[in-house]
Amino acid sequence: MRKISRQGLAFWSEFFRMTIPIILTQLLTSTLHIVDNIMVGRLGDTALASVAQANQLIFLLRLALFGIASGCSIFASQHWGVKDIPGIRRAVGTSMIATLIVSVAATVAAIFFPEQVMRIYTKDPEVILLGAQYLRIVGIGYIPVGLSLTYNAANRSTERVKINLVASAAAILCNVFFNWCFIFGNLGFPRLEVRGAAIATTIASMLEAVVLIGWTYYKKYPAAGTISQMKPQSLAQVKRFYKVAFPVIANECIWATGTSAYYAVYGRMSTQIVAAMNVFSTVEQVLMAFTFGIMNAASVIVGKRIGAGLEDEAVSCGKRMMWVTAGLSLPMGALLLLSRSSILSLFNLSEAANSAAYAVMGVAAFTFTLRSVNTVSVVGIVRSGGDAIFSMIVDGGSIWAIGVPLAILGGLVFKWHIAYVYLLIQSEELVKGIVCLLRFKSRKWMHNLVETEKTGAT
């Protein structure tokens, strides 16, 4: 019987310590989205579609902020490899500037121009009206969302993952409770329906930020820097940060606008298709929680080793991460295929929306493994090595060069069934997978950013 090496034991110990809290956090967040959709779905297809389309703005915002936070995470995890606390705090401070700029811009769009935002995604007057009501309220919570994502990334990169789980759990319980109160008018609260869902989401976003940031500073975690400690030491340092972070931010914005373009296509196919894809998306997020857990753990485990100069070990860990992802995603895809009828019975969908969601879930079950491995490879491994420009090209480029044109062609030109349109969209994953595997084998994705900062190179 083959013995596991000491290095292998260390990896698996670190892997489970990191991934389990992250997976639980992702599962809680995904479960919240399902509960939200079940509650809002009780109001009908139009209400569900209006919230889904309104949430395209927070979807774009979250991905832009995730790009900024990922830039922070790349530097923080590599600095953590050599226990450089000042370097971690400077990374947090530098990323916070961009976080606040983006969050404020999204807040202005949601509160002052909600109808214009909704018209990007739908022509249905009732969907526009309800979605605008939702946006005016939920936009108040966009800045707390940005703060939470930044500190979440910094804590995760320094292996402080339990507080992220606690903050998410508190936010979810809060959201579900106030959804029940404000959407349906329980416990003497007014029945506000879609506006009630927005109020609950906003309160929960604020609570998550307070718990997460408050505990980070109370426990004096590595990310808990003062304003002076988070201030960059020089303009050259800021340039080095954004040289890596900007392609990551651009990557997420390009990918987000591409995904948002899919919903613009769905909205022009029918309101029922939007409702179906929104339900499918929330279910998929639950399955992807395991993938995201491995992805986030990979970014820390691999990045930490690169920062410490252990390149061979970083490659070995990356390979293990990809194999674990493939092994876990295969049964998850099978589970989706076998349980789709039971899952859809939880939602109050029309017959047309239910049929569309059922068909798309069937396609997704067979493409789930490829998508999961690509997510871990591109975002968790290659990007953590500082190879942000390549990640931007392969991830953002594939969606606009392949996915969006095929979605428009299938959905709006040929007017195919949504299952075939979704299959066309997923063809981008095959191209992405081949290109990323070749890049991983070349080792050109590994860049020691800690050493670069020490030498002052740009």
ABEGO torsion letter per residue (X at the ends): XBBBBAAAAAAAAAAAAAAAAAAAAAAAAAAAAAAAAAAAAAAEAAAAAAAAAAAAAAAAAAAAAAAAAAAAAAAAAAAAAAGBAAAAAAAAAAAAAAAAAAAAAAAAAAAAAAAAAAAAABABAAAAAAAAAAAAAAAAAAAAAAAAAAAAAAAAAAGBAAAAAAAAAAAAAAAAAAAAAAAAGBGGBBBAEAAAAAAAAAAAAAAAAAAAAAAAAAAGBAABBBAAAABBABAAAAAAAAAAAAAAAAAAAAAAAAAAAAAAAAAAAEAAAAAAAAAAAAAAAAAAAAAAAAAAAAAAAAAAAAAAGBAAAAAAAAAAAAAAAAAAAAAAAAAAAAAAAAAAAABBBBAAAAAAAAAAAAAAAAAAAAAAAAAAAAAAAAAAAGBAAAAAAAAAAAAAAAAAAAAAAAAAAAGBBAAAAAAAAAAAAAAAAAAAAAAAAAGAABBBAAAAAAAGBX
